[in-house]
């Protein structure tokens, strides 16, 4: 049997996905330090492989490296947050227009499954509701059939989750499952204008829930502050 340290690349992919999901679920917050030693022990990986995962997160603007301090979950500036949302809004509008313009032959069932799970998660409430909401938009991008757009939007969606965990109002994100449901209806009816109106309203609500002048200066060491990853 191959040791975890010499195992296939999926061991690194699992660590990457775990860290992304922890950010989406708001279990890892901006400013938290990711301790390489603890991560290596938790995942049974050599530190160079852990660093490779952290470098990938840094390339996707999720992690920052600080001289003599290590890797930290990135804390986007208000200007960066606005730019990320502006870019995502623009690209996702293209996805909405593409799908609504030619809805025939597209499978909308997975989107409706996500909406059903979202509603249930908000009613309970259940952990992972943020992931459901973000994954809805990933599946929407996949429905358009452009892999490059899907990859770019997925990275932007992850950055938006990071922004929300830093700048969201005390009340939290509004429950916008009705927007998702209405969007699907407009998409299936080939109502491009109606779908774009829902898309813009959805982004307006989310951006209105952000306090983009909030500042977070504390650095927290995940090695002592969290047990989510075996620390």
N, C-alpha and C positions, 0 to 999 in steps of 0.2 A: 504494500500500500504506500502511495506517495504521501509524504508529510505535507501539512498545510503550507509550509514555507516553500515547498517545491511544487505545489499543486498548480492547477491551471489558472489562467487569468480570471475566470469567474469569481475566485476568492476576492480579488480586488474589486470586481464589479459589485459584489455583495456589500462590501464596505462602503463603496461610493453610494450605492442606492440607500443603504441604511442611514448614512449621514444626510442625504438629500431628504429622505422621508422624515427624519427627526427635525429638520429645519421647517419643512412644510407643516408638520404637526405641532410646531412651536415648542418642541422639547429641547432644541438647541437654538440659542438666541445670538444675535450679533454681539460681538465682543468676547464670546467664549473662546478660550484657548483649547486647541486640539492637541493633546499630549501624545507625541509619537510613540513613546515607550508604552503607554497604557493601551493605545490603539493596537500596537504590534502584539501585545500580550493577549488582548481581547479577541483578535482575529487569527492568532497563530501565524502571523506573517513577519518576515524580516523587515527591519526599519526601512531599507531602500524601497521595498514594495509599498509600504505605508506612505512613504514620501511621494511615490509615483501617483498614488490616489490623491494626495493633497495637492500635488502639482496640477492634476486634472481639474480639481475643484477651483484652484486658483485661475486656471485658464478660462474657466466658465464664470469668473467673477463672483465666486461664492466664498473663497478663502483669500486672506491676505497673509503674506509672510513678513514678519518684523524682525529686524536684525537682532540677534542674540536672544530673541524671545520665542520664536517659533511661529506656528500657524494659528490664525484666529479667524473665526467666522466674520466675514466682511460686514462692515457697517456703512451702507451706502449713504452718501450725502443727499440732502433734499434735492439738489439739482440733478444728481444722477437718478434719483427715484422718479422725478418728473420725466426725464428723458427715456427711461426704461418703459414707463407706462405709455408715453406718446408713441414709441416705436412699436410696442406690442399692440396698441389700439389700431395702428395703421396696418400692420401685417394681418392681424386677425380680421379686420374688416375685409381684406382681400379674400380670406378663407370663406367668410360668410357670403360674400358676393358670388364666389365660385360655386359653392354648394347650392345656394338658392337659385342660381341661374340654370343649373342642370341637376335637379334633385332625383330624376328618374334613375333607377338602378343603384342608388346609394342606400346602405343599410343604416337606418336611424335607430334601430332597436337598442344598440349599446348605449347611445346617448340617453334614451328613455330609461334604461336600467340605472344609469348614473343618477338621474333625477329622482327616481324612486328611492334609491339608497340615501341620497342627500336629504330628502324629506324625512325619512326615518331617523337619520342621524341627528337632525336638528330637533326632532320631537322628543328623542329619548332623554338627554342628548348622548351621543356616542363619540368616543375618540376617533380621530381620523377624518372628521368632516371636512377639514381644510384640504386634505388630500383628495377627497372625492370631488370637491369643487374645482380644484386645479386640474385633476385628471379629466374632468369633463371637457375642458378646453383643449387638452392634448388630443383626445379622441375626435373632437371637432376638427382639429387641424388634420388628423389622419384621414378623415372623411373626404377632404379635398383632393387627396391623392398625390400631393407634392411632398416627397420625402425631405427635401432640403428645407422647405418652409416649416415642416413639422419639427425638424431638429432645431431650427433657430427659435421657433416659438416655445418649444419645450424649455430651452435654456432661459428664455425671457420669463416664462411662467415661474420657474424656480427662483429667479431673481425677484420677481414680484412677491413671492411668498416670504422671502427674506426681508423685503421692504415692509411688508405688512406687519411682520413680527416686531419691527423696530418702531414704526410710526402709527400703528393702528390706534384709534381712540380707545378710551377706557371701556366704552360700550361694545367694542369689538366690531367685526365685520357684520353688515346687515345680512339677513337671510334672503338670498336672491334666487332661490330655487324656482320661483315663478318666472323670473327672467329666462332661465334656461329652458323651462317648459314652453314658454311662449316663443322663444327663438326656434325651437325644433318645429313648432307648428308652422311658423312663417317659412322656414326652410323647405319643409315638405310641400307647401302650397306654391312654391316658386315665387314667393313674394319678396323680391329683393329689397325694395324700399322698406317694407315692414321689418324684415330681418335686421337691416342696418340700423333702423331706429332703435330696436331692442338692444342691439349690440352697443350702441353709443350710450343709451340710458344705463345699461349695466356697468359700463366703465365709469360713467359719471358718478354713480352711487358708490362704487368702490373707492374712487379717488377722493370723494367727499368725506370718507371715513378715515382718511389719513391726516395726521398732524405733521406736516412736512417741515416744521421748524423744531421738532423735538430733538434733543441732543442726548446721546447715551455715551458717557465717558468711562464707565466702569469696565475694567477688564476682568473677566471671570475665568478661572482655570477649570476647564471641564474635568481635569483629573481629580479634583476634589469636590466639584459641584454637582456631578451627575453620575448616576449608576446605570444609565440606559444602555451603555455599550460595554458593560463589564468593568467599569472603572472602579 
